[in-house]
Amino acid sequence: MDDPNADAAALLWEQARQQLGQQSADLDLLRTRAVAMLSVAALVAGLFGARLPAAHTSDRAVGFMIAALALFAASVVLAVTVAVPRRNWEFTFKLDLLIARVDAGEAEPADVTRNLAAWAEAARRNNARTMSRLYLWFRLVCLLVGLQVVAWMAVLI
C-alpha cells in the first residue's frame, strides 16, 4: 500500500525542484538583460558622443555632457553588478548528511524527499532576497540609460 506521506513529500520535492530551476533560469535571463542594457548604454554614449560639437560648447552643454557621462558610468557599474556571478547562490545541496542516513538505513524515502523539498524552499527564499535586489538594480540601469539619452539630447540641442 502506498504511503500518503511519501506521495505528498514527492510532490513537494518536485514542486520545490521546479521552483528552484525557474529561479536559476530567471537569474540567467536577468544577467543577459543586464549585459544587453550595458551594450545599449555604450551604444548611446558612442552614438551621441560622436556628434558632439568640436569646440566652443556652452557651459550648459558641458554640464549635460558631464551628467550623461556620469549616468553612463553609473549604469555600467550597476549592469556589471547584476551580470557578474556571485557566490552564495543555492541551486544545489550538500547531500552528505542524507546519504549517510540512507546508507545507515535511518531514512525512509518520504523523509529524504521531504528534507530535499525543505532545503529547496529555504534555498529559494534565500536566493529570492538577492534576486529582488538585482531586479531593483536592473530597473535602475534601465532608468539611467533613459536619462543618459535625455542628457545627450540636451547637449545636442
C-alpha positions as CSV (number, residue, x, y, z in Angstrom):
1,M,0.0,0.0,0.0
2,D,1.3,3.4,-0.9
3,D,2.3,5.8,1.9
4,P,0.3,9.1,1.5
5,N,3.2,10.9,3.3
6,A,5.7,9.6,0.8
7,D,3.5,10.7,-2.1
8,A,3.0,14.2,-0.6
9,A,6.7,14.5,0.1
10,A,7.5,13.5,-3.5
11,L,5.0,16.2,-4.8
12,L,6.6,18.8,-2.5
13,W,10.1,17.9,-3.8
14,E,9.1,18.0,-7.4
15,Q,7.4,21.5,-6.9
16,A,10.4,22.8,-4.9
17,R,12.8,21.5,-7.6
18,Q,10.8,23.2,-10.4
19,Q,10.7,26.5,-8.5
20,L,14.5,26.4,-7.8
21,G,15.1,25.6,-11.5
22,Q,12.9,28.5,-12.6
23,Q,14.7,30.8,-10.2
24,S,18.0,29.8,-11.8
25,A,16.7,30.4,-15.3
26,D,15.3,33.8,-14.1
27,L,18.8,34.7,-12.8
28,D,20.4,33.8,-16.1
29,L,17.8,35.9,-18.0
30,L,18.3,38.8,-15.8
31,R,22.1,38.7,-16.3
32,T,21.6,38.5,-20.1
33,R,19.3,41.6,-19.9
34,A,21.9,43.5,-17.8
35,V,24.6,42.8,-20.4
36,A,22.2,43.9,-23.2
37,M,21.5,47.1,-21.3
38,L,25.2,47.6,-20.9
39,S,25.5,47.3,-24.6
40,V,22.7,49.8,-25.2
41,A,24.3,52.3,-22.7
42,A,27.7,52.0,-24.6
43,L,25.9,52.4,-28.0
44,V,24.1,55.5,-26.8
45,A,27.3,57.1,-25.4
46,G,29.1,56.2,-28.6
47,L,26.5,57.5,-31.0
48,F,25.7,60.7,-29.2
49,G,29.3,61.4,-28.1
50,A,30.5,61.2,-31.7
51,R,28.1,64.0,-32.6
52,L,29.4,66.5,-30.1
53,P,30.4,69.9,-31.4
54,A,34.2,70.1,-31.8
55,A,34.7,73.4,-29.9
56,H,33.0,76.3,-28.2
57,T,30.4,74.4,-26.3
58,S,28.3,76.3,-23.8
59,D,28.5,75.8,-20.1
60,R,25.1,74.3,-20.2
61,A,26.2,71.7,-22.8
62,V,29.2,70.9,-20.8
63,G,27.0,70.3,-17.8
64,F,24.8,67.9,-19.7
65,M,27.8,66.1,-21.1
66,I,29.1,65.6,-17.6
67,A,25.7,64.4,-16.5
68,A,25.5,62.0,-19.5
69,L,28.9,60.6,-18.7
70,A,28.1,60.2,-15.0
71,L,24.8,58.4,-15.9
72,F,26.7,56.2,-18.3
73,A,29.3,55.3,-15.6
74,A,26.6,54.6,-13.0
75,S,24.7,52.4,-15.5
76,V,27.9,50.4,-16.2
77,V,28.6,49.8,-12.6
78,L,25.0,48.7,-11.9
79,A,24.8,46.5,-15.0
80,V,28.1,44.8,-14.2
81,T,26.9,44.3,-10.6
82,V,23.9,42.5,-11.9
83,A,25.7,40.5,-14.5
84,V,28.7,39.3,-12.5
85,P,28.2,35.8,-11.0
86,R,28.3,35.8,-7.2
87,R,28.8,33.2,-4.6
88,N,26.2,32.1,-2.1
89,W,23.6,31.1,-4.7
90,E,21.8,28.0,-3.6
91,F,20.8,25.9,-6.5
92,T,22.2,22.6,-5.3
93,F,22.5,20.9,-1.9
94,K,25.2,19.1,0.1
95,L,23.7,15.7,0.3
96,D,26.3,14.1,2.6
97,L,24.0,14.0,5.6
98,L,21.1,12.4,3.7
99,I,23.4,9.9,2.0
100,A,24.8,8.9,5.4
101,R,21.3,8.5,6.8
102,V,20.2,6.4,3.8
103,D,23.3,4.2,4.0
104,A,22.7,3.7,7.7
105,G,19.1,2.7,7.0
106,E,17.8,5.6,9.1
107,A,15.9,7.4,6.4
108,E,12.7,6.5,4.6
109,P,12.1,7.8,1.1
110,A,9.4,10.1,2.4
111,D,12.0,11.6,4.8
112,V,14.5,12.1,2.1
113,T,12.1,13.8,-0.3
114,R,10.6,16.0,2.4
115,N,14.1,17.1,3.5
116,L,15.1,17.8,-0.1
117,A,11.9,19.9,-0.5
118,A,12.5,21.8,2.7
119,W,16.1,22.6,1.7
120,A,15.0,23.7,-1.8
121,E,12.4,26.0,-0.3
122,A,14.9,27.5,2.1
123,A,17.3,28.0,-0.8
124,R,14.6,29.6,-2.9
125,R,13.8,32.1,-0.1
126,N,17.5,32.9,0.4
127,N,18.0,33.4,-3.4
128,A,14.8,35.5,-3.7
129,R,16.2,38.2,-1.4
130,T,19.3,38.6,-3.6
131,M,17.1,38.4,-6.8
132,S,14.9,41.2,-5.6
133,R,18.0,43.4,-5.1
134,L,19.3,42.5,-8.6
135,Y,15.9,43.3,-10.2
136,L,15.9,46.7,-8.4
137,W,19.4,47.4,-9.7
138,F,18.4,46.3,-13.2
139,R,15.4,48.7,-13.1
140,L,17.9,51.5,-12.1
141,V,20.1,50.6,-15.1
142,C,17.1,51.0,-17.4
143,L,16.2,54.3,-15.9
144,L,19.8,55.6,-16.0
145,V,20.2,54.6,-19.7
146,G,17.0,56.6,-20.4
147,L,18.2,59.6,-18.5
148,Q,21.5,59.3,-20.4
149,V,19.7,59.6,-23.7
150,V,17.9,62.7,-22.4
151,A,21.2,64.3,-21.2
152,W,22.8,63.6,-24.6
153,M,19.9,65.1,-26.4
154,A,20.1,68.2,-24.2
155,V,23.8,68.6,-25.2
156,L,22.9,68.5,-28.9
157,I,20.0,70.9,-28.7
